[in-house]
């Protein structure tokens, strides 16, 4: 039997990551359909590694979730349903380095 697990992580780009010059760090949110929390976490870690991100911490999870858990969160609900369809979803929220931020237009 499979369950949808939610995992929230904090990551940094590895030196070979093309975003290393632009990004300080990021939070990555995962929704993973799998048979156990350990398997879900392992898939999330492999995903990060394949895209050259260093896992700094696991902030949440893996925890079992339902659509109701994300009812008031547009991105969360989108990630949940994408995982239900495809087995896996990830949402990155990155913090740019100060020199990469575009100045506000007047």
Backbone atoms as SQL, in Angstrom:
CREATE TABLE atoms (id INTEGER PRIMARY KEY, chain TEXT, resi INTEGER, resn TEXT, atom TEXT, x REAL, y REAL, z REAL);
INSERT INTO atoms VALUES
  (1, 'A', 1, 'UNK', 'N', 0.836, -1.181, 0.000),
  (2, 'A', 1, 'UNK', 'CA', 0.000, 0.000, 0.000),
  (3, 'A', 1, 'UNK', 'C', 0.884, 1.249, 0.000),
  (4, 'A', 2, 'UNK', 'N', 0.493, 2.232, -0.777),
  (5, 'A', 2, 'UNK', 'CA', 1.281, 3.455, -0.849),
  (6, 'A', 2, 'UNK', 'C', 0.569, 4.606, -0.154),
  (7, 'A', 3, 'UNK', 'N', 1.372, 5.546, 0.284),
  (8, 'A', 3, 'UNK', 'CA', 0.911, 6.733, 0.990),
  (9, 'A', 3, 'UNK', 'C', 1.639, 7.926, 0.399),
  (10, 'A', 4, 'UNK', 'N', 1.034, 9.095, 0.506),
  (11, 'A', 4, 'UNK', 'CA', 1.725, 10.311, 0.078),
  (12, 'A', 4, 'UNK', 'C', 2.396, 10.932, 1.298),
  (13, 'A', 5, 'UNK', 'N', 3.709, 11.109, 1.194),
  (14, 'A', 5, 'UNK', 'CA', 4.506, 11.682, 2.275),
  (15, 'A', 5, 'UNK', 'C', 4.960, 13.084, 1.887),
  (16, 'A', 6, 'UNK', 'N', 4.991, 13.976, 2.878),
  (17, 'A', 6, 'UNK', 'CA', 5.493, 15.329, 2.699),
  (18, 'A', 6, 'UNK', 'C', 6.823, 15.447, 3.418),
  (19, 'A', 7, 'UNK', 'N', 7.782, 16.089, 2.748),
  (20, 'A', 7, 'UNK', 'CA', 9.110, 16.298, 3.317),
  (21, 'A', 7, 'UNK', 'C', 9.530, 17.737, 2.998),
  (22, 'A', 8, 'UNK', 'N', 9.984, 18.466, 4.009),
  (23, 'A', 8, 'UNK', 'CA', 10.512, 19.816, 3.803),
  (24, 'A', 8, 'UNK', 'C', 11.999, 19.796, 4.138),
  (25, 'A', 9, 'UNK', 'N', 12.823, 20.313, 3.224),
  (26, 'A', 9, 'UNK', 'CA', 14.267, 20.277, 3.411),
  (27, 'A', 9, 'UNK', 'C', 14.879, 21.663, 3.238),
  (28, 'A', 10, 'UNK', 'N', 16.089, 21.799, 3.767),
  (29, 'A', 10, 'UNK', 'CA', 16.900, 23.003, 3.579),
  (30, 'A', 10, 'UNK', 'C', 18.165, 22.539, 2.868),
  (31, 'A', 11, 'UNK', 'N', 18.510, 23.191, 1.752),
  (32, 'A', 11, 'UNK', 'CA', 19.628, 22.744, 0.926),
  (33, 'A', 11, 'UNK', 'C', 20.523, 23.912, 0.514),
  (34, 'A', 12, 'UNK', 'N', 21.738, 23.565, 0.077),
  (35, 'A', 12, 'UNK', 'CA', 22.676, 24.516, -0.515),
  (36, 'A', 12, 'UNK', 'C', 23.137, 23.933, -1.851),
  (37, 'A', 13, 'UNK', 'N', 23.411, 24.792, -2.839),
  (38, 'A', 13, 'UNK', 'CA', 23.929, 24.268, -4.105),
  (39, 'A', 13, 'UNK', 'C', 25.369, 23.779, -3.932),
  (40, 'A', 14, 'UNK', 'N', 25.676, 22.645, -4.536),
  (41, 'A', 14, 'UNK', 'CA', 27.050, 22.148, -4.539),
  (42, 'A', 14, 'UNK', 'C', 27.869, 22.982, -5.528),
  (43, 'A', 15, 'UNK', 'N', 29.207, 22.959, -5.424),
  (44, 'A', 15, 'UNK', 'CA', 30.040, 23.784, -6.308),
  (45, 'A', 15, 'UNK', 'C', 29.759, 23.582, -7.804),
  (46, 'A', 16, 'UNK', 'N', 29.422, 22.382, -8.222),
  (47, 'A', 16, 'UNK', 'CA', 29.159, 22.112, -9.642),
  (48, 'A', 16, 'UNK', 'C', 27.742, 22.478, -10.078),
  (49, 'A', 17, 'UNK', 'N', 26.913, 22.862, -9.133),
  (50, 'A', 17, 'UNK', 'CA', 25.534, 23.235, -9.462),
  (51, 'A', 17, 'UNK', 'C', 25.570, 24.556, -10.236),
  (52, 'A', 18, 'UNK', 'N', 24.907, 24.617, -11.411),
  (53, 'A', 18, 'UNK', 'CA', 24.913, 25.856, -12.195),
  (54, 'A', 18, 'UNK', 'C', 24.338, 27.060, -11.438),
  (55, 'A', 19, 'UNK', 'N', 23.549, 26.821, -10.412),
  (56, 'A', 19, 'UNK', 'CA', 22.965, 27.916, -9.633),
  (57, 'A', 19, 'UNK', 'C', 23.850, 28.372, -8.472),
  (58, 'A', 20, 'UNK', 'N', 25.000, 27.751, -8.313),
  (59, 'A', 20, 'UNK', 'CA', 25.874, 28.049, -7.176),
  (60, 'A', 20, 'UNK', 'C', 26.259, 29.526, -7.094),
  (61, 'A', 21, 'UNK', 'N', 26.431, 30.190, -8.228),
  (62, 'A', 21, 'UNK', 'CA', 26.824, 31.599, -8.233),
  (63, 'A', 21, 'UNK', 'C', 25.648, 32.536, -7.932),
  (64, 'A', 22, 'UNK', 'N', 24.437, 32.021, -8.032),
  (65, 'A', 22, 'UNK', 'CA', 23.253, 32.875, -7.894),
  (66, 'A', 22, 'UNK', 'C', 22.457, 32.661, -6.610),
  (67, 'A', 23, 'UNK', 'N', 22.556, 31.467, -6.034),
  (68, 'A', 23, 'UNK', 'CA', 21.692, 31.072, -4.919),
  (69, 'A', 23, 'UNK', 'C', 22.495, 30.881, -3.642),
  (70, 'A', 24, 'UNK', 'N', 22.010, 31.445, -2.536),
  (71, 'A', 24, 'UNK', 'CA', 22.628, 31.208, -1.225),
  (72, 'A', 24, 'UNK', 'C', 22.213, 29.834, -0.723),
  (73, 'A', 25, 'UNK', 'N', 20.904, 29.636, -0.663),
  (74, 'A', 25, 'UNK', 'CA', 20.354, 28.364, -0.219),
  (75, 'A', 25, 'UNK', 'C', 18.918, 28.264, -0.692),
  (76, 'A', 26, 'UNK', 'N', 18.277, 27.149, -0.362),
  (77, 'A', 26, 'UNK', 'CA', 16.889, 26.960, -0.792),
  (78, 'A', 26, 'UNK', 'C', 16.170, 26.025, 0.166),
  (79, 'A', 27, 'UNK', 'N', 14.868, 26.113, 0.121),
  (80, 'A', 27, 'UNK', 'CA', 14.005, 25.152, 0.799),
  (81, 'A', 27, 'UNK', 'C', 13.332, 24.356, -0.306),
  (82, 'A', 28, 'UNK', 'N', 13.341, 23.056, -0.161),
  (83, 'A', 28, 'UNK', 'CA', 12.714, 22.198, -1.159),
  (84, 'A', 28, 'UNK', 'C', 11.646, 21.382, -0.457),
  (85, 'A', 29, 'UNK', 'N', 10.453, 21.397, -1.040),
  (86, 'A', 29, 'UNK', 'CA', 9.312, 20.684, -0.489),
  (87, 'A', 29, 'UNK', 'C', 8.996, 19.528, -1.421),
  (88, 'A', 30, 'UNK', 'N', 8.849, 18.350, -0.836),
  (89, 'A', 30, 'UNK', 'CA', 8.585, 17.139, -1.614),
  (90, 'A', 30, 'UNK', 'C', 7.261, 16.513, -1.213),
  (91, 'A', 31, 'UNK', 'N', 6.592, 15.948, -2.192),
  (92, 'A', 31, 'UNK', 'CA', 5.439, 15.076, -1.983),
  (93, 'A', 31, 'UNK', 'C', 5.800, 13.791, -2.712),
  (94, 'A', 32, 'UNK', 'N', 5.858, 12.695, -1.973),
  (95, 'A', 32, 'UNK', 'CA', 6.327, 11.441, -2.541),
  (96, 'A', 32, 'UNK', 'C', 5.331, 10.338, -2.214),
  (97, 'A', 33, 'UNK', 'N', 4.882, 9.640, -3.256),
  (98, 'A', 33, 'UNK', 'CA', 3.999, 8.496, -3.057),
  (99, 'A', 33, 'UNK', 'C', 4.894, 7.262, -2.985),
  (100, 'A', 34, 'UNK', 'N', 4.852, 6.591, -1.829),
  (101, 'A', 34, 'UNK', 'CA', 5.713, 5.428, -1.646),
  (102, 'A', 34, 'UNK', 'C', 5.132, 4.514, -0.580),
  (103, 'A', 35, 'UNK', 'N', 5.793, 3.382, -0.383),
  (104, 'A', 35, 'UNK', 'CA', 5.298, 2.377, 0.565),
  (105, 'A', 35, 'UNK', 'C', 5.758, 2.602, 1.993),
  (106, 'A', 36, 'UNK', 'N', 6.779, 3.466, 2.200),
  (107, 'A', 36, 'UNK', 'CA', 7.257, 3.735, 3.560),
  (108, 'A', 36, 'UNK', 'C', 7.898, 5.116, 3.629),
  (109, 'A', 37, 'UNK', 'N', 7.943, 5.698, 4.829),
  (110, 'A', 37, 'UNK', 'CA', 8.603, 7.001, 4.969),
  (111, 'A', 37, 'UNK', 'C', 10.088, 6.945, 4.611),
  (112, 'A', 38, 'UNK', 'N', 10.751, 5.840, 4.945),
  (113, 'A', 38, 'UNK', 'CA', 12.179, 5.711, 4.619),
  (114, 'A', 38, 'UNK', 'C', 12.412, 5.722, 3.116),
  (115, 'A', 39, 'UNK', 'N', 11.558, 4.998, 2.376),
  (116, 'A', 39, 'UNK', 'CA', 11.684, 4.978, 0.912),
  (117, 'A', 39, 'UNK', 'C', 11.424, 6.366, 0.330),
  (118, 'A', 40, 'UNK', 'N', 10.431, 7.061, 0.858),
  (119, 'A', 40, 'UNK', 'CA', 10.101, 8.406, 0.373),
  (120, 'A', 40, 'UNK', 'C', 11.282, 9.353, 0.604),
  (121, 'A', 41, 'UNK', 'N', 11.880, 9.284, 1.783),
  (122, 'A', 41, 'UNK', 'CA', 13.020, 10.139, 2.100),
  (123, 'A', 41, 'UNK', 'C', 14.205, 9.823, 1.196),
  (124, 'A', 42, 'UNK', 'N', 14.438, 8.554, 0.953),
  (125, 'A', 42, 'UNK', 'CA', 15.545, 8.158, 0.085),
  (126, 'A', 42, 'UNK', 'C', 15.351, 8.700, -1.331),
  (127, 'A', 43, 'UNK', 'N', 14.133, 8.664, -1.835),
  (128, 'A', 43, 'UNK', 'CA', 13.855, 9.206, -3.175),
  (129, 'A', 43, 'UNK', 'C', 14.090, 10.716, -3.207),
  (130, 'A', 44, 'UNK', 'N', 13.681, 11.424, -2.159),
  (131, 'A', 44, 'UNK', 'CA', 13.902, 12.871, -2.097),
  (132, 'A', 44, 'UNK', 'C', 15.401, 13.172, -2.069),
  (133, 'A', 45, 'UNK', 'N', 16.159, 12.417, -1.285),
  (134, 'A', 45, 'UNK', 'CA', 17.609, 12.625, -1.207),
  (135, 'A', 45, 'UNK', 'C', 18.277, 12.376, -2.552),
  (136, 'A', 46, 'UNK', 'N', 17.853, 11.325, -3.260),
  (137, 'A', 46, 'UNK', 'CA', 18.423, 11.034, -4.582),
  (138, 'A', 46, 'UNK', 'C', 18.111, 12.162, -5.561),
  (139, 'A', 47, 'UNK', 'N', 16.910, 12.707, -5.469),
  (140, 'A', 47, 'UNK', 'CA', 16.519, 13.814, -6.336),
  (141, 'A', 47, 'UNK', 'C', 17.449, 15.013, -6.095),
  (142, 'A', 48, 'UNK', 'N', 17.671, 15.363, -4.837),
  (143, 'A', 48, 'UNK', 'CA', 18.553, 16.483, -4.504),
  (144, 'A', 48, 'UNK', 'C', 19.965, 16.237, -5.019),
  (145, 'A', 49, 'UNK', 'N', 20.468, 15.057, -4.796),
  (146, 'A', 49, 'UNK', 'CA', 21.815, 14.709, -5.219),
  (147, 'A', 49, 'UNK', 'C', 21.957, 14.787, -6.740),
  (148, 'A', 50, 'UNK', 'N', 20.967, 14.294, -7.457),
  (149, 'A', 50, 'UNK', 'CA', 21.056, 14.287, -8.917),
  (150, 'A', 50, 'UNK', 'C', 21.049, 15.705, -9.503),
  (151, 'A', 51, 'UNK', 'N', 20.480, 16.663, -8.768),
  (152, 'A', 51, 'UNK', 'CA', 20.472, 18.048, -9.227),
  (153, 'A', 51, 'UNK', 'C', 21.531, 18.904, -8.524),
  (154, 'A', 52, 'UNK', 'N', 22.491, 18.236, -7.872),
  (155, 'A', 52, 'UNK', 'CA', 23.656, 18.889, -7.263),
  (156, 'A', 52, 'UNK', 'C', 23.313, 19.834, -6.120),
  (157, 'A', 53, 'UNK', 'N', 22.457, 19.364, -5.218),
  (158, 'A', 53, 'UNK', 'CA', 22.126, 20.091, -3.997),
  (159, 'A', 53, 'UNK', 'C', 22.618, 19.305, -2.793),
  (160, 'A', 54, 'UNK', 'N', 23.149, 20.008, -1.813),
  (161, 'A', 54, 'UNK', 'CA', 23.598, 19.386, -0.556),
  (162, 'A', 54, 'UNK', 'C', 22.484, 19.530, 0.467),
  (163, 'A', 55, 'UNK', 'N', 22.044, 18.425, 1.019),
  (164, 'A', 55, 'UNK', 'CA', 21.013, 18.434, 2.051),
  (165, 'A', 55, 'UNK', 'C', 21.619, 18.933, 3.352),
  (166, 'A', 56, 'UNK', 'N', 21.113, 20.054, 3.855),
  (167, 'A', 56, 'UNK', 'CA', 21.582, 20.611, 5.122),
  (168, 'A', 56, 'UNK', 'C', 20.737, 20.108, 6.290),
  (169, 'A', 57, 'UNK', 'N', 19.423, 20.063, 6.080),
  (170, 'A', 57, 'UNK', 'CA', 18.550, 19.583, 7.147),
  (171, 'A', 57, 'UNK', 'C', 17.208, 19.149, 6.585),
  (172, 'A', 58, 'UNK', 'N', 16.570, 18.296, 7.340),
  (173, 'A', 58, 'UNK', 'CA', 15.189, 17.910, 7.051),
  (174, 'A', 58, 'UNK', 'C', 14.354, 18.641, 8.086),
  (175, 'A', 59, 'UNK', 'N', 13.567, 19.596, 7.631),
  (176, 'A', 59, 'UNK', 'CA', 12.793, 20.432, 8.537),
  (177, 'A', 59, 'UNK', 'C', 11.476, 19.776, 8.953),
  (178, 'A', 60, 'UNK', 'N', 10.899, 19.000, 8.050),
  (179, 'A', 60, 'UNK', 'CA', 9.636, 18.307, 8.322),
  (180, 'A', 60, 'UNK', 'C', 9.641, 16.979, 7.593),
  (181, 'A', 61, 'UNK', 'N', 9.155, 15.969, 8.288),
  (182, 'A', 61, 'UNK', 'CA', 8.857, 14.711, 7.613),
  (183, 'A', 61, 'UNK', 'C', 9.956, 13.687, 7.633),
  (184, 'A', 62, 'UNK', 'N', 9.679, 12.647, 6.882),
  (185, 'A', 62, 'UNK', 'CA', 8.484, 12.443, 6.064),
  (186, 'A', 62, 'UNK', 'C', 7.242, 12.171, 6.924),
  (187, 'A', 63, 'UNK', 'N', 6.163, 12.863, 6.592),
  (188, 'A', 63, 'UNK', 'CA', 4.894, 12.678, 7.293),
  (189, 'A', 63, 'UNK', 'C', 3.803, 12.320, 6.293),
  (190, 'A', 64, 'UNK', 'N', 2.896, 11.439, 6.699),
  (191, 'A', 64, 'UNK', 'CA', 1.761, 11.075, 5.851),
  (192, 'A', 64, 'UNK', 'C', 0.859, 12.287, 5.686),
  (193, 'A', 65, 'UNK', 'N', 0.370, 12.500, 4.462),
  (194, 'A', 65, 'UNK', 'CA', -0.472, 13.660, 4.199),
  (195, 'A', 65, 'UNK', 'C', -1.698, 13.282, 3.374),
  (196, 'A', 66, 'UNK', 'N', -2.662, 14.176, 3.409),
  (197, 'A', 66, 'UNK', 'CA', -3.846, 14.074, 2.560),
  (198, 'A', 66, 'UNK', 'C', -4.040, 15.442, 1.903),
  (199, 'A', 67, 'UNK', 'N', -4.918, 15.521, 0.941),
  (200, 'A', 67, 'UNK', 'CA', -5.200, 16.800, 0.281),
  (201, 'A', 67, 'UNK', 'C', -5.679, 17.837, 1.286),
  (202, 'A', 68, 'UNK', 'N', -6.411, 17.403, 2.307),
  (203, 'A', 68, 'UNK', 'CA', -6.932, 18.330, 3.316),
  (204, 'A', 68, 'UNK', 'C', -5.809, 19.068, 4.051),
  (205, 'A', 69, 'UNK', 'N', -4.635, 18.445, 4.158),
  (206, 'A', 69, 'UNK', 'CA', -3.503, 19.090, 4.829),
  (207, 'A', 69, 'UNK', 'C', -3.021, 20.336, 4.079),
  (208, 'A', 70, 'UNK', 'N', -3.351, 20.429, 2.791),
  (209, 'A', 70, 'UNK', 'CA', -2.884, 21.541, 1.966),
  (210, 'A', 70, 'UNK', 'C', -4.037, 22.367, 1.411),
  (211, 'A', 71, 'UNK', 'N', -5.207, 22.221, 1.980),
  (212, 'A', 71, 'UNK', 'CA', -6.409, 22.873, 1.454),
  (213, 'A', 71, 'UNK', 'C', -6.263, 24.384, 1.312),
  (214, 'A', 72, 'UNK', 'N', -5.507, 25.019, 2.204),
  (215, 'A', 72, 'UNK', 'CA', -5.358, 26.477, 2.152),
  (216, 'A', 72, 'UNK', 'C', -4.001, 26.908, 1.586),
  (217, 'A', 73, 'UNK', 'N', -3.307, 25.991, 0.910),
  (218, 'A', 73, 'UNK', 'CA', -1.989, 26.292, 0.353),
  (219, 'A', 73, 'UNK', 'C', -1.965, 25.898, -1.122),
  (220, 'A', 74, 'UNK', 'N', -2.020, 26.880, -1.994),
  (221, 'A', 74, 'UNK', 'CA', -2.101, 26.599, -3.431),
  (222, 'A', 74, 'UNK', 'C', -0.952, 25.721, -3.924),
  (223, 'A', 75, 'UNK', 'N', 0.302, 26.096, -3.602),
  (224, 'A', 75, 'UNK', 'CA', 1.453, 25.309, -4.059),
  (225, 'A', 75, 'UNK', 'C', 1.464, 23.923, -3.421),
  (226, 'A', 76, 'UNK', 'N', 1.086, 23.855, -2.152),
  (227, 'A', 76, 'UNK', 'CA', 1.050, 22.574, -1.462),
  (228, 'A', 76, 'UNK', 'C', 0.031, 21.625, -2.070),
  (229, 'A', 77, 'UNK', 'N', -1.117, 22.137, -2.374),
  (230, 'A', 77, 'UNK', 'CA', -2.164, 21.316, -2.978),
  (231, 'A', 77, 'UNK', 'C', -1.755, 20.872, -4.381),
  (232, 'A', 78, 'UNK', 'N', -1.144, 21.783, -5.118),
  (233, 'A', 78, 'UNK', 'CA', -0.662, 21.453, -6.461),
  (234, 'A', 78, 'UNK', 'C', 0.384, 20.325, -6.388),
  (235, 'A', 79, 'UNK', 'N', 1.324, 20.445, -5.447),
  (236, 'A', 79, 'UNK', 'CA', 2.347, 19.411, -5.267),
  (237, 'A', 79, 'UNK', 'C', 1.749, 18.082, -4.867),
  (238, 'A', 80, 'UNK', 'N', 0.767, 18.126, -3.967),
  (239, 'A', 80, 'UNK', 'CA', 0.123, 16.894, -3.513),
  (240, 'A', 80, 'UNK', 'C', -0.520, 16.162, -4.689),
  (241, 'A', 81, 'UNK', 'N', -1.298, 16.881, -5.505),
  (242, 'A', 81, 'UNK', 'CA', -2.002, 16.228, -6.620),
  (243, 'A', 81, 'UNK', 'C', -1.046, 15.801, -7.728),
  (244, 'A', 82, 'UNK', 'N', 0.027, 16.545, -7.929),
  (245, 'A', 82, 'UNK', 'CA', 1.021, 16.119, -8.910),
  (246, 'A', 82, 'UNK', 'C', 1.655, 14.802, -8.475),
  (247, 'A', 83, 'UNK', 'N', 1.957, 14.687, -7.181),
  (248, 'A', 83, 'UNK', 'CA', 2.531, 13.439, -6.668),
  (249, 'A', 83, 'UNK', 'C', 1.538, 12.292, -6.819),
  (250, 'A', 84, 'UNK', 'N', 0.272, 12.549, -6.586),
  (251, 'A', 84, 'UNK', 'CA', -0.743, 11.503, -6.745),
  (252, 'A', 84, 'UNK', 'C', -0.772, 10.994, -8.187),
  (253, 'A', 85, 'UNK', 'N', -0.549, 11.901, -9.148),
  (254, 'A', 85, 'UNK', 'CA', -0.563, 11.517, -10.563),
  (255, 'A', 85, 'UNK', 'C', 0.743, 10.882, -11.013),
  (256, 'A', 86, 'UNK', 'N', 1.870, 11.464, -10.586),
  (257, 'A', 86, 'UNK', 'CA', 3.178, 11.058, -11.110),
  (258, 'A', 86, 'UNK', 'C', 4.045, 10.300, -10.112),
  (259, 'A', 87, 'UNK', 'N', 3.621, 10.270, -8.839),
  (260, 'A', 87, 'UNK', 'CA', 4.392, 9.566, -7.823),
  (261, 'A', 87, 'UNK', 'C', 5.387, 10.431, -7.073),
  (262, 'A', 88, 'UNK', 'N', 5.620, 11.653, -7.588),
  (263, 'A', 88, 'UNK', 'CA', 6.663, 12.484, -6.993),
  (264, 'A', 88, 'UNK', 'C', 6.452, 13.928, -7.424),
  (265, 'A', 89, 'UNK', 'N', 6.651, 14.871, -6.522),
  (266, 'A', 89, 'UNK', 'CA', 6.621, 16.295, -6.865),
  (267, 'A', 89, 'UNK', 'C', 7.592, 17.028, -5.952),
  (268, 'A', 90, 'UNK', 'N', 8.214, 18.078, -6.497),
  (269, 'A', 90, 'UNK', 'CA', 9.146, 18.895, -5.717),
  (270, 'A', 90, 'UNK', 'C', 8.893, 20.360, -6.035),
  (271, 'A', 91, 'UNK', 'N', 9.015, 21.199, -4.998),
  (272, 'A', 91, 'UNK', 'CA', 8.851, 22.648, -5.161),
  (273, 'A', 91, 'UNK', 'C', 10.036, 23.328, -4.485),
  (274, 'A', 92, 'UNK', 'N', 10.809, 24.094, -5.277),
  (275, 'A', 92, 'UNK', 'CA', 11.985, 24.785, -4.779),
  (276, 'A', 92, 'UNK', 'C', 11.643, 26.243, -4.481),
  (277, 'A', 93, 'UNK', 'N', 12.122, 26.743, -3.341),
  (278, 'A', 93, 'UNK', 'CA', 12.021, 28.164, -3.007),
  (279, 'A', 93, 'UNK', 'C', 13.442, 28.594, -2.645),
  (280, 'A', 94, 'UNK', 'N', 14.078, 29.342, -3.546),
  (281, 'A', 94, 'UNK', 'CA', 15.484, 29.686, -3.380),
  (282, 'A', 94, 'UNK', 'C', 15.678, 31.121, -2.899),
  (283, 'A', 95, 'UNK', 'N', 16.783, 31.323, -2.174),
  (284, 'A', 95, 'UNK', 'CA', 17.173, 32.656, -1.706),
  (285, 'A', 95, 'UNK', 'C', 18.364, 33.101, -2.556),
  (286, 'A', 96, 'UNK', 'N', 18.172, 34.153, -3.382),
  (287, 'A', 96, 'UNK', 'CA', 19.269, 34.599, -4.241),
  (288, 'A', 96, 'UNK', 'C', 20.362, 35.307, -3.450),
  (289, 'A', 97, 'UNK', 'N', 21.566, 35.275, -3.984),
  (290, 'A', 97, 'UNK', 'CA', 22.655, 36.041, -3.391),
  (291, 'A', 97, 'UNK', 'C', 22.334, 37.524, -3.583),
  (292, 'A', 98, 'UNK', 'N', 22.763, 38.390, -2.653),
  (293, 'A', 98, 'UNK', 'CA', 22.398, 39.810, -2.718),
  (294, 'A', 98, 'UNK', 'C', 22.697, 40.476, -4.065),
  (295, 'A', 99, 'UNK', 'N', 23.804, 40.134, -4.697),
  (296, 'A', 99, 'UNK', 'CA', 24.141, 40.770, -5.977),
  (297, 'A', 99, 'UNK', 'C', 23.310, 40.234, -7.138),
  (298, 'A', 100, 'UNK', 'N', 22.476, 39.222, -6.883),
  (299, 'A', 100, 'UNK', 'CA', 21.627, 38.652, -7.931),
  (300, 'A', 100, 'UNK', 'C', 20.208, 39.202, -7.897),
  (301, 'A', 101, 'UNK', 'N', 19.916, 40.035, -6.904),
  (302, 'A', 101, 'UNK', 'CA', 18.577, 40.596, -6.771),
  (303, 'A', 101, 'UNK', 'C', 18.472, 41.828, -7.681),
  (304, 'A', 102, 'UNK', 'N', 17.458, 41.834, -8.500),
  (305, 'A', 102, 'UNK', 'CA', 17.260, 42.984, -9.389),
  (306, 'A', 102, 'UNK', 'C', 16.742, 44.160, -8.570),
  (307, 'A', 103, 'UNK', 'N', 17.272, 45.365, -8.829),
  (308, 'A', 103, 'UNK', 'CA', 16.780, 46.532, -8.087),
  (309, 'A', 103, 'UNK', 'C', 15.313, 46.803, -8.439),
  (310, 'A', 104, 'UNK', 'N', 14.594, 47.313, -7.460),
  (311, 'A', 104, 'UNK', 'CA', 13.185, 47.623, -7.699),
  (312, 'A', 104, 'UNK', 'C', 13.089, 48.781, -8.665),
  (313, 'A', 105, 'UNK', 'N', 12.114, 48.686, -9.558),
  (314, 'A', 105, 'UNK', 'CA', 11.905, 49.755, -10.526),
  (315, 'A', 105, 'UNK', 'C', 11.014, 50.825, -9.898),
  (316, 'A', 106, 'UNK', 'N', 11.346, 52.085, -10.146),
  (317, 'A', 106, 'UNK', 'CA', 10.560, 53.178, -9.547),
  (318, 'A', 106, 'UNK', 'C', 9.130, 53.219, -10.077);
